[in-house]
Amino acid sequence: MHEENTMENKRLLIKNGYLIDPKSGREGTFDILTENDKIVRIAERIAEPDAEIIDAEGRIVAPGLVDVHVHFREPGFTQKEDITTGAQAAAKGGFTTVVLMANTKPAVDNEETLRYVLERGKETAIRVETCANVTMGLKGETLTSMEELAGKGAVGFTDDGIPIMSEEMVRSAMERAASLDMPISLHEEDPKLIDNNGINRGQASAYYGIGGSPREAEISLVERDLQIAIETGACVNIQHISAKEAVELVRQAKRKSAGVHAEATPHHFTLTEEAAIKYGTLAKMNPPLREEADRLAIIEGLKDGTIDIIATDHAPHTAEEKAKPITEAPSGIIGLETALPLGITKLVKEGHLTMLQLLEKMSLNPANMYHLDAGYLAEGGPADLIVVDADAKIICGDYASKASNTPFTGWELYGKVCATVCKGKVIYQSRS
C-alpha cells in the first residue's frame, strides 16, 4: 500500500537541459517537471524541492526514442534474446517504446500468442507494443484475423523476415489494413532471385565465391508493393531499405500517396558491402549491405524526407550461430544500443541532419505511423524522455542485450545516453 501511495506522487525534475522537441520544433534551455507518467510543466526555471532531480546541464533532453522494428525473440528463441533483456537493451539505448516483429515461434498470428507477448511486455520498464502477422504462420497463404488481432492490441501487421510473394495476398492485406487505419510493414526481397542471402551480389559475394543477393530482389517487390499501396490507400512501411533504386521508388510513390513510409537502419546508412568482407557474419543481414552509392542514396533519402523513419532491425543471435560459415550463419545484427550514437556520429556530426531531424526520425515519425502517444515533449504528454550528451565519446560494447552480434563493437562514436526516463521513472542511468 505504501508503494502505491509513493507512486501517486512521484515527481521528477530534469533541470538545465537543452530541450529538443521534434513535434513543436521547440529548442532551448528548459526545466521539465514530471508527475507519475506525465509531463506537468515545462519552463525556463522550475523550483520543486521535493522532486527527484536530474541535472542535465550541457546535455540534450529529448523524447524517448521509438523503434518500430525490433526482434525480442520471445516466444520460441529466448536463447538469443527475450522480452526482458530486449527491454533492458532498449532502455540503455534511449528507447522508451518498441514495436516487436511477429516472426516468433509460435508466430503472433493468434490471440493467445499476442496476449502472451503484450503481458510480458507490461512486466518491463519500457512500453512494448507488437505487430501481428499478415499471414498465418508467415506462409503467405492465408490472411490472419486482422480485425480480431487489432482489437486485442496489435498495433500493425508484418511478416517481417519473410516477403509476401502473392500479389493477391498483399492487395487483400493492404485493403484490410487500410480499413483498420493501421500500418503494414513489408520485408522486400524476392527469394527467387537470391542464391545466398545476407551478402550483396557484387564485390562481397565474389570475395566469398557465392551467388549472393542482388539488388533486383529488393527493387522488384518494392515497385510492386508501392503500386498496390497507392491503389489501396494503405499505410505502408518499406522496411530496412538498402538499394538506391528502392529509395527513388519510394520518393516517387510519396508524391502520390501520403500513406507511403520507409525506414533505414543505422547499419545501412553507415556501412557498405566491404564490411561484410571485413567482419564476416557479424555484417551479414537481410537485405545486405550494398555499395557506397546505395549508402549515400539512403542518406540523401533521410535528408529529403523520402526515408522518414530510422529503425534498428535489432536482430539478436547467439555467438554459436554467428560462428557458422557465411552461407549458414543467420542474418541480422543487434542495434538498440548503437543506433543513437551512429545517428549522431554519421548523420548529425557529418552535417547531413540536424539533431532535431534525427530525433524526428527516431521518435516522432515512427510513433505517428503507429498511432502511438510518443515522440514529443509537451505539458500533458507522456513522461518518456532521454538525456543525451551528443559530444561525449563512447566505445561500443558491454551490451545489455543477451547477444553481441554486431560489427560495431569497439567502435568509438559520439553520443552517450546519460539517462532514460519512461512513465516518469528513471529506468537507465549511465555510470559515469
N, C-alpha and C positions, 0 to 999 in steps of 0.2 A: 504494500500500500504506500509506503514511504517513497519507493522508487517511482511510482506513478505520479505522486504529487510533485516530486522533483522534476519530472519530465514536463509537467504542465507549465512550468515557469522557466524553462531552460532558455537562457539568453546568452548570445554570443556577440561580441563586438569586434569587428575587424577594423582596425584603425590605420589611418595614414596611407592606405594603399592607392595605387593608380588604377582606378576603375575603368574597365573597357566593357561596354555593353553593345554587342552587335545588333540588337533589336532596335534600340533608340539611336544608336550611333554616339551615345554619350561617352566622353572620355574626360578624366580629370581626377584629382586627388579628393577622395571622399572617405568618410567612415560609413560602415554598414552595420546595422543592428538587426539581429535575427531573434525571433522568439519561437520556440518549438521548431516547426518545419517551414516557417515563412520569414521573409524579409519584412520587417516592420518599419524600418526607417533608413533612408539614405540622405546624408547631409555632410556639409564640409567639416563639421565638428560635432560629435555626439559624446556626451558625458553619461555614463551608465556604470556607476561604481560596483554594482552587484553582478555585472556580466563577466563571463569568461572572456579574456581579451587575447586577440592575436594582433601583434604589431606587424603590419605589412609595409612599413616604410621602405621605399626604394624597390618595391615589388608590384607586380600587376595583380589585380583582383579581377577575375573573370568568371563567367558562368561555368558551372561544372560541364565537362565535355560529354558529348553524346556519341556513342559508337553504335552504328546500326548494322554492323556486320562482324559478329564475333561467334566463335565456337567454344563453348564451355564443356562439350563432350559428354554431358550427363543428360540422360542415362546412356549406358552402354559402353563408354570408352573412358572410364574415370581414371585409368592408369595414365592417361595423357593430361587430363585436367578435370576438375569438377566445378560445380557452380560456386562453391565456397572459395576455392583457390583462384578461380577466374575473377570473382568479385574483388578479391584482395589485390590482384594484379591491376584491375581497373582502377581501384582507389589510388594505388601508388602512381598510376599514370595520369591521374587527374580526371578520370571518367566517373561521373556520378549516375549515368544512365547507359545501359547497354540493351541492344536488341539481339537476341540469340537466333542463330540459324537452326534449322529444324532437321538436319541430317544426323539425328541421333539414332540409337537402337534400343527400344523401338522408336521409329520416327514420330514426329509430332503431327500425325495425321488423324488423331483421335482425341476425344475429350479427356480421357484418363491420363494420357501422357502429358497433354497440355496442362492439366491441373497439377500434376506432379512437378513439372518444371517451374510453374509460377509459384507454387507453395515453397519450393526450395529457394527460389529467388527471394522470397519475402524474409527468409532467415538470414540474408546477408545485409550488409550495411548500405549497399547501393540500391538503385532502382533497376530491377531486372525485368525486362519485357521479352517476349518471344514472338517470332513468326510461327505460323503453322505451315504445313506443306501445301503445295499446289496440287500434287497428285499423290494417290495412295502408295505408300512405300517407296516414294520417289521413282516410280517405274514409268511415269509418263503416259499411263494408260487410262486411269480413272481419276476424275477430279475428287478432291476431298469435299466434305460437307462444309464448304467455306462459310456459309451463313452461321451454322451452329458453332464453328470454331471461333468466329468473330464474336459471337455472343458470349462465349466463355472466356474471352480475354486475349485472344491472339491479336496482335497489332498490325499484322501484314501477312503476306504469303510468299514463300520461296521454296524452290527445290535446290537451293544453292549446293554446289558440289557436283550436280548433275544437270546438264542442259535438257530442256524440254524439246524434243525433236519434232513432235507432231504440231504442225501449224494450226490444225483444227483445235487441238487441246489448248494451245497458247491463246487463241482467239476466245474460246469459251471461258478460260480462266480470267482473261482481261475483262471480258464483259461482266462477269460476276464480281470481280474486284472493283470495277468501276461503279456498279450498282451499290456496293457497300461503302464506297468512298474510302477505300483502303489501298495502300501501295502493294505492288507485286514486284519482287526483285528477281532479276534473271542472271543466271550464270551462262555466259555466251561463248561456248566452244563446241564446234561440231566434231564429235569423235571420229566420224568417218574420214576426216582429213588429217587426223593426228596419228602418227606412228608411236611416239613415246611422249607422253605428256610431261609438262613441267619444265621443259627445256626448249628454248626458241630454235626453230629451224633456221639455221644460219651458222654464224661463227661458233656458237656453243654446241649445237648438235654435231657439227663437223669435228670439233675437238673430241667429243665423246664417241664419235663414229656411230651415231644413232640417227633415226629419222626426225625426231623432234616434233614440235608443234608449230605449224605455220600460222602466220597472221590471218590468212584467209579463213581459218577455223572460227576466229572471233568475228571478223568482218561480216561474214555471210549471215550469221544469226543476229547480229546487231541490226543489220539492214532489214532483215525480215521482221524482227520484233518491233522496231521503231515504226514501221509502216502500219503494223496492226495496232500499235498504241495510238497512233494518230487517228486511225479509223474508229477505234472504240472509245477514245477519250479517257483511257485508263491512266492512272498514276503509275508510272513505270520507272524502276531504278535499274540502269545498266550497271552491273556490279564490276568492281575491280578492273576498270578499263586499262588496256595495255598497248593498243595499236593506234598509231596516228590516224589511220583511216577511220577507225571507230570513233575517235574524238570528233572528226569532221562530220560524220554521220549524225552524231548527237547534236552538234552545232546546228546543222540544217533542220533537224527534227524539232528542236526547241523553238524555231521560228514558226512552226505550225501547231504546236501543242504545248500548253503550259504544264501538262502532266508529265513531261519527259524530264527525268533526272539521271545523273550519272555520278558515280563515285570513283575516286582514285585512292590507292593505298600509298602510304609513305614509301614502301619499297619500290613501287613503280615510278614515283617521281624522284627517287634518289639513285637507283641502280640500273645497270644495263646487263645484257647477257654475259658480259665479261665477269660479272660477279658469280655467275653460275660456274664459270671455269675456275675462278679463284677459290670459292667457298664450297663448291660441290653441292651436296644435297641440302646444305643449310640455305642455299639460294635457289632451291627448286620449288616452284609454286605454279598453280594454275590460276589464270593464264600466266605464261612465263615472263620473265624479264626479257625485254626486247632490245632494240637498238637505241643509240643516242638520239636519233631523230624522233623516236617514239617518246622517250623520256621528256624531251623538250616540248613536244606537242601536248603532252599531259600537263606540263607546267603552264603552257600557253592557254590550255583549256581551263585551268584553275584561275588564271589571271582574268580571262574574259567572261567567266561565269558559265561556260559550257559545262564544265565539271563543277557541280555545286556542293559536293559532299566529299569529305575525306573520311575514310573508314579503314580500320586496320586489317580486316580479314584475319583477326587473331586465330591462328590455327596450330594449337599445340600438338606435338608428337613426342614420343619417348626417344631417348638417345639411341636405344637399340634399333628402333625403326629407321632413324635417320642415318645409322651406320651402315645400312644396306647399300648395295651398288646403286648407281644413279638411276637405272631403269626400274629398280624395285622399291626404293625408298618412297614414302608418301610425300606428296606436295604440301607446301604450306610452312609459314613461319609465325612465331608469336609476334605481337605488335603493340599491345596495350601500354607497355612501359617505355617504349621508344618513340611512339607516334608524335607526341607533342615536341620533344627535343628535335626530331627530324624535321618537323614542320617549321620550327623556329630557325634551325640551322640552314636548311636547304631552300626555304621559301622566303622567310622574313629577312634573315641576315644577308641573303644574296639579292634582296631587293625586288623579288617577284610579287610578294604580297605584303600588305601592312599586317600588324598584329590583329587589328580588328577584322580584317578579311580572313585571316587564318582561323580566328575564333568563330566567325560566322560559319565557315565550312566544317568546323569540328564540333559545333554545338547547336546554333540556331537552325541552320538549314536541315540537318538530319532530324531534329526534333519536329520541325514543321512538317516534313514529309510524312512522318508517322503520327501526326496529330498529338504530340506529347507536350505537356506543360513543362518545358525545359528550354535551356539555351539562352536565357536572358537574366538580367538583374534589374528588378523593379520592386518598389514597395507593394506588398501583397503577393508577390511572386514566390516561387519555391526557394528555400534557403539551401540551394545547391550551388556551391562556388569553389573556386580554387585560388590559391595564392601561388604565384609563379615568379621566379627570378629568371628573366629572359636572358640575362647576361652571365649567369653562373654556368660554369662548365661542369659537365658530369661525364663519368666513364660508364658506358652501358654494361650492365651485368648485375649480379646479386638480385635475381628476379624473384618476385613474389609468386609468379606462376609456377606450377609444377614443372613446366617444361622450360627448355633453354634453346630451342631450335631457332636460331636467328644468326644471320651473318654480322649483325651489328654489335655483338659482344666485343668489348674492348675499344669501341669507337668513342672518341671524345666529341661531345656535342654540346651545344648551348641549350639552356632551358631546364631549370630544376623545379619540380613541383615541391613547394615548401609545405603546403597543407591542402588537404581536400576535405570539404565540408559537404555533407549530404543530409538533408532533412534537419538542418541546424546542428548536427553533431560533427565534431572533428573526427573523421574516420581514417585519416592518414596524416602524419606529420613527419617531415624529414628529420633525421637525427642531428644534422648539422646546419 
